[in-house]
Amino acid sequence: MRAAKIGIVLLVLGSLLMCSFVTGVVLTGAALRPSTTSALARVLPVTDSSQPTGTEDRFKVFWEAWRLAKDNYVDEKATDDQKMTYGAIQGMLDSFGDQGHTRFLSPQEAERQAQWIQSSFTGIGAEVTRRDNRPVIVTPIEGTPAEKAGIKPGDVVMKVDGVDTVDLSLDETITKIRGPEGSSVTLTIYRPSTNETLEKTITRAKIQEKIVTWAMVPGTTVAHVRLNKFSQGATKELQTAIDAAKKAGATGMIFDLRSNPGGLLNEAISVTSQFVPAGSVVLKQRERGGKTTEYQAQRGGSALDIPMVVLINQGSASSAEIAAGALQFYNRAKLVGETTFGTGTILSTFKLSDGSELVLGTAEWLTPGDRMIRRQGIDPDVKQELGPDAQLVTPSTLKTMTEQQVQNANDLQFQEALKLLK
């Protein structure tokens, strides 16, 4: 089963193209973080809230069901009008088949997304989504309490401090996980890859996520550059890392996009522009009526010639898929790892009257070769899965490793990339 199919859900706010999001997964906020993956997220007001004509007959059966449920469900306290309304809206959006992208955000979820844009929040440091009525970890964030506690992508959160999550909304689960810096939370985790149930007590902390990290691989002239998300400033940080790697003697680069949930569309274009010639088509955008727009690479790429391998996995989504798809199309880099998540709708955010938001896929994006990524993902050139006990090699861990430890690392994707570059 593809872990990516857990449905990375979330998107961040933006303003026209310069603040467009390529996001797609998870609602978190102060305790966890939302996972990005869309492509064009504009915050737009609702200009017409009147009832469309001719809808009385079409909605008759809905109101019949509403009234029956409201009047007859055994637990009267559960028939909360707001929860029922929000649930009905989400059910309507789910019928579009764009799970993990098109979605409804409560006012609290919308506020947490805004906090996430700042890359700073308090919690355990993990991206989470919901699948089969359970919260599922998309990925722990590098260097956070969640990663240090051994939380892994695909872990299912069964309980939070002893409270079963099956009847909790994602919002309620996140509220329970979040808390003051320095306090602890105990998660009961089910790990499908090993069929284990584990308890993890994690101390919450202030999460200040780094957008780009890098390190030289000990004993080589290869730089390992990891891009954690395509948020504002990602390109500048990437350029700084590339320049520093070159000065350190790097003659090859592992560009790590694993578990990168996406981010801003303009950053996806400018990041890709560091590696491909100006004028190259980075992606194509196809709107509802069929109109297609091409977005091209910009001038001034800082790593047009350095040999590179790109690492991807099931948590690589949206903007990460745009970049990986373009680099693969132009034969600029070999992709190593697993098929990516498969997002691909362009999101526009509509703010509703109570502060909640409707995030709708209003267009879709394609690779330069006209390949649709939605529900398909980007396939690696070299498929390499990780074992259940694998520990990812990251720039942070590389800084503490010896050459021998690197050679013995069980991150097979990293090892394959290193072999290709050697």
N, C-alpha and C positions, 0 to 999 in steps of 0.2 A: 504494500500500500504506500502510495506516495505521501510522505509527511507533508509535503507542500499542499496537498489537497485538504488539509485541515482548514483552509480557508483564511488566509491572511486577510484581515479585514481592517482597514482604517485609512483614513486620509486626513490630510491636514489642510488648513485653510490657505487660500492664496488670493491673489488679486491679478486677474488677467494672466497673460503668459508668463510674465516675470515671476509670478508667484504661483505658477501652475504646479500641481502635484502629480507625481507619478506614484501614487500610493496604492495600497490595497489591503491592508490587513490589520486587525487587532484594535481593540479599544482598551486603552489603559490609562495612563496619565500619571498620577503622582505615585502610584505604587508600582505599576508596570509601565511600559510605554506603548503607545500605539504603533503599529507597524505601518509604514507608508507603502503605497503602491498604486497610484492612479496615473493621471497624466495631464489633466488640465482641470484644476480645481478653482473655480471662480465662485466667490460668495455673492450670490444674487438674491435680491428681495423677491418675495412672492407678490406679484402685482395684482393678482385676481384671485380672491378667495371665495367668490360667489359659487353657488351650486350650479353646475352645468344643466342646461335644459334637457329634458328627456331622460333624467337619471332616476326618477322615482320608481319606475317599474324595474329597472336594472338592479337597484339596490334594495328592493323589497325583501328579497331572501336574506340579505345581510342583516337588516334590522329585525327580521324574524328570529334569526339565530342569536343576535345580540340580546334581545328581550328574553328569550328562553334561557340563555345562559345567566343573565343578570338575575332573573327571578327564581331559578330552580337549582343552580349549582349548590352543592351541599355546604361548601365553605363560603359563607356570605362575605367574610372579610376579604376573600381573594378576588371578589368581583369589583375591583377598583376601576373606576371609569378611566383614569389616566393610563393605567397599565394596559387595560383592554384596548384603548385607542392606539397607544404606541405599538402594541402587539399586532393590531390589525394593519397598521401602516407597514410594519416590517414584513408581515405576511404577504401583503400586496407586492412589495418590492422583490421578495424572494421568488414570486411567480415569474419574474423576468429571466431567471436562470443565471443571474450575474452575481451569485453569492461570493462574498469576500470583497466586493467592490461597491456596487450600488447598494446603499443601505440607509438606515435611519439612525440619527444620533439624538439621544435625549439632551436636554440642556447641560447636564453634568458631563456627558461624554464629549459634547462639543467644547466645553471649557477645558477638559483635560487635553484634547487635541491641541488647543491653542498653547497650553503649557508645554507640550512635547516639542513644539517648534523651537522653543528656546534651548533644547537639548539639556535641560537641567530640571530635575525633579527628585522627590524623595520616595524611596521605595526599595525594592530588591533588585531592579534592573533586568527586566525580562519582557519580551514581547509575547502577547497572549491573544488567542482568538477563541472561538467557541465552535465545537463540533460535537454532534450527537449529544446535545444537552450537557456538555462538559467543557470547562476551560482547558485549552491545550496550549502548551508553550511552543511558540514559533521559534524563538531563539533567546538565549541569555545574552545580555550585552557584555562585550569584552571588558574585563577588569572589574565587574560589579559583584555584589554579594551573591547574586544568583549563580553566576559562573563559578565563583569560588566554592559555592556549596555543592557543585556538581549537577546543577539543573541542566537538562539537555533538551534539544529540539524534539518535539513529539511527546514529551512528558505530559500526562493527563493529570490535572489537579483535581483529586477526588474530594479532599477536605481542606478547609482553612481553619486552623485552630479547633479542629474537631467537628466543624460544621460541614455537613454534606453539601456539595455544590450542585447537585442534580436539580434542585428546585430554585437555585439562585440564578438571576440574570447575570450577564457578564459584568454589568455595572455594579451589581451588588457584590459579586465576587471580588472585583477590584477594590471596592470600598473596604472590604474586610482585610485584603492583603496590604493596603496602604496603611501608613501610620507614621508616628514621629520618628525622626532620626535617632538611632540608638536603641529603639525598641525591637522586639523579636516577633516573628510570626512562624508558626509551624505548618508546613504544607505536607499533606499526605499525597504522594505521587504514585501513579501507576505508569510503569515504563513498558510499553508494548513490545519494544525490541527484545527485551529480556524476560517479559512476563513477570516482572517484579513489582511489589508494592513497597515504597520507601517513605520514610519520614525525614523531612528536611527542616531543621530549625534555622532560620536565616535572620540575621540582624539587619534591620533596615538602615539605609544610609542615603545621603544626598548623592544623587547620580548626576555627574557632570560628564556627559558622554563626549569622547573625542571623535571628531568626524573622520580624521585620517591618522593612522599610526604607521610607522615603518621601522625597519631594522635590517641590517645586513645579516645574511645567513652565515653563521660562523664557518670558517674554512672555505668560503666561496667568494665570488665577486657578484653574487646575486642579491638583489634587494627584495625584501618582502614588503609590499605596500598594501595595506588593507584600508578599504573605503567602507565605513560602517553605514552610511546613508548619504543620500543626495540632498542634503539640506543646504540652506544658504551659506555660502562661503566654502563649499566643498571643493570647488575648482581651485581656489587660491591655496587652500591647504594642500591639495594634491600637487600643485606646481611647486610649492615649497619643499615637499617631501621628495619629489623627483630631482629637484636641483641638489638637495642635500645628499641624496643617494649617488648621484653622479660624482659629486665632489669626494665621496667616500670610496670611489672606484668601481661603482656598479657597472657591469657590462651586460646584465640581464635583469629581468624583473618578473616577479610573481605578483600579479595584480589580483588581490583577494576580494571577491564580491560575494563570498558565501554569507548567507543569512542577511544580506543587504536588502531591506524591504522596499527601497525606492526613495522617493522624495520629489524634489522640484524638477519639472521638465526642462527648464532652462539650464539647470545644473547638469542634467543628463546629457544635453547637447554639448555643453562646454567641456565637460569631463571627457566625453568621447573625442572631442576636437583635439585633445592633447596627443592623441595617438594616430589619427588619420588625417590625410591632407585636406586643406581647406576646400570647400565646395563639394566634398563627398556627402551623399545623402545619409543622414544619421537615422532618420525614421520618416514614415509617412503617416499622416493623420487623415482618416476617412470619416466624414460626418454622416449624419443620418440620411441625408438625401443622396449620398454617393460622392459628394465633392471631396477631392483628395488634395492635401497640402503637403509639400515636402519641406523638411527642415534639414539644413545643410551644416556641415562642420565649419567652424570659424577658423580664422587665421591665428597663427602664433602657437601652434602645438609644441609642447616642451619635450615630447618623447616620441617623435615620429619614426625613429629608426631603431631604438633599443629593442633587442629580442625580448619577447614577453610571453607568458602563459597566464591565462585568466582562470581562476578557481570559481566554480559556481556550484550551488546545491539547490535543494528543494525549497530553501528559504530565500533564494535570490528572486526578487520580484520587481516588476514594473520598470523603474528607471534602470535598475541593474540589468534587466532583460534587454532594454533598449541598447545599453552600452555593449553588452555581451553579444547581442545579435549583430550589431554593426561591425564589431571587431572580427567576428567570425565570417561575416559576409565578405569583407575585404581581405580575408586571409592575413589579417594583421597579428592575430594571436590564436594559438590553440586553446580551446576550452576544455578544462579537465574537471570532472566531478559528476554531478547528477543533473537530470533535466530540471529546469527551473520551474517556478511556481505556476506561471501561465496567466498573468494578468494582462490586460490590454485595452480596457475601456478608459476613455478620457472623462474625468469626473468634473462635474459642476456642482457646487454646494449652494443650496437654496435655504435661506434662513426663514423659519416659520415664526408665527406670531408669539409663541411662548418661549422662544429661545432655542427650540430644538431645530435640527437641520435635516434636510433631505439631500443625500449625496447621490447624484444620478449619473450614470454613464451616458454621456451625450455624444460621444464619438468613440472611435477605436483607432489603435495605432498598429502599424505594420512595420516589418523590417525593411531595409533597403531593397530586398529581393521580393517584396510583396507577400511575405509570409506572415500570416496572422498568428499572434502569440497567445491570444486569449484561449484558455482551456488546453493549450498545447505545450506552451513553454518553449525554451531554447534547449535543444539537445546538445550535450557536450561532444567534442571530437573524440575525446578519450573518456569513456565511462569508467568511473571509479567510485565505488561506494565505500562507506566507512563502517568498521565493525562497531558493535554496541559499546565497547569499552574504549573507543578511540578518543584521544584528547587532541583537540585542534591545536595546531601550531599557529600562533599569532605573533605579530611583532612584539607584543608585551612579553610573551613567554620566551621568544628568541633572545631577548636581552639578558636572560638569566641562564641560557643554555650553553653548554660546551659543544664543540664540534662532534664529539662522540654521542652526546645526548641527541643532537639533531639527527645523526645517522640512525639512532635507535628509536626515534619517534614513530608512533603508530598511526600518525595522520597520513594515510596512504595517498590522499589527494595531493597534499603538499609534497610528498616524496615523488609522486609521478611528475609533478610540475618541475621539481628540481632536476629530475632525470632528463626531461625534455630539454631543459635549458643547458644542461651540461653537454 
